[in-house]
Amino acid sequence: MTSRILVTGGAGYIGSVLVPMLLSQGHRVIVLDNLMYDQTTLLDCFAFPDRFSFIRGDTRDGKLLDKIFKDFEPEYVFPLAAIVGAPACDNDPLTSMTVNVDGTIKVCYRQTGSSTPKVIFPNTNSGYGIGTEGIDCTEESPLRPISLYGRQKVEAEKSVLKRGDSIVLRLATVFGISPRMRLDLLVNDFVYRAVNDKYLILFEGHAKRNYIHIRDVARAFMHCMENFEVMKNQVYNLGLSDANLSKLELCEEIKKQITSFCFFEADIGEDPDKRNYIVSNRKIKNTGFNTQHSLCNGIAELIKGYQIVRNNKYMNI
């Protein structure tokens, strides 16, 4: 069964993988994106002129949203538009607040006539902050976000859940190749440095976090659509169950494939999110969702992809 889907921020890192996947399944998709990074990642999607539309605009533009909802009547809304990452939010707190919280609420609370679109909202599991040693973070664990970015996303999550007919995915740190590539994500960054610099100096090497491949993120959106009535009005962690790794352990995984890679730990910085936790992904697995892309395969993919990606314009800063 096909659906009409509005994807805000659909030309971004996740959207550039998700939107083509939706089109391949026969869905009708409209993307609203301001193209703040001058990306051209969705050009191939115009090969589906009857099912793909693009509007260059801002999620904070109420009149534009009114027109989209009136003309397109989306059955699903995927609010991907965001200022992503702690550094980007700290650089412009006002803009990040109006986009990450206000913009998300404006999109999610709109109706099409008398109907309410279903919402699938991607949050970050950095909201767990500093975990408790030996205890997995589940969807019931307290949220203790430290960075401005984490606090904004937690606030947006609360609003999305309050409106009902919604599913929240708390994403682990995403990795993998996308047409709108990002090098500021941890795995992508470390592999890029291993390929190009052959060495890395890292801080807080003991800090653990969870990881997830970008294509499994896109697949999870599909899974939520297919099982919406069973999964709705709940939160689900989304990550690889076998990839709760410290930074040092991640470097060891990379070194298995780039044997010349050297890494050292030094007291030179700190994570603004203070992320250090182990995450349980059991709840979404119990709905029938299984990941298909391992960390090992993702590292191999990145190594090959970095034959093309050779500069830092792909940073969200």
LINCOR-V695992 format. One record per backbone hydrogen bond with DSSP energy under -0.5 kcal/mol. CO is the residue of the C=O (numbers start at 1). NH is the residue of the N-H. Records with the same first field share a line. If there is no record, write none. Layout:
CO->NH / NH
This chain:
3->5 / 28
4->75 / 76
5->7 / 30
6->8 / 78
7->10 / 32
8->80
9->12
12->16
14->17 / 18
15->19
17->21
18->22
19->23
20->24
21->25
22->25 / 27
23->26
28->5
29->53
30->7
31->33 / 55
32->9 / 10
33->57
35->38
40->43
42->45
43->46
44->47
45->48
48->51 / 52
51->29
53->31
55->33 / 57
58->61
60->62
61->65
62->66
63->67
64->68
65->69
66->70
67->71
68->72 / 73
69->73
75->118
76->6
77->79 / 120
78->8 / 80
82->84
85->89
86->90
87->91
88->92
90->93
92->96
93->97
94->98
95->99
96->100
97->101 / 102
98->103
99->104
101->105
102->106
103->107
104->108
105->109
107->110
111->113
112->115
115->112 / 117
118->77
119->167
121->123 / 169
123->171
124->127
125->128
126->129
127->144
129->131 / 276
131->133
132->135
136->138
137->280
138->141
142->144
147->151
148->152
149->153
150->154
151->155
152->156
153->157
154->158
155->159
156->160
157->161
158->162
159->163
160->164
161->164
165->119
166->233 / 234
167->121
168->170 / 236
169->123 / 171
170->238
171->125
173->212
175->214
179->181
185->189
186->190
187->191
188->192
189->193
190->194
191->195
192->196
193->197 / 198 / 199
198->262
200->202 / 264
202->266
204->207
205->248
207->247
208->277
209->245
210->173
211->240
212->175
213->216 / 217
214->218
215->219
216->220
217->221
218->222
219->223
220->224
221->225
222->226
223->227
225->228
227->231
228->232
231->234
234->168
236->170
238->172
239->241
240->243
243->211 / 245
245->209
246->250
247->251
248->252
249->253
250->254
251->255
252->256
254->257 / 258
258->261
262->200
264->202
266->268
270->272
271->274
276->131
278->137
281->285
282->286
284->287 / 289
285->288
292->294
294->298
295->299
296->300
297->301
298->302
299->303
300->304
301->305
302->306
304->307
305->308 / 309
308->310
311->314
312->315
314->183 / 184
315->317
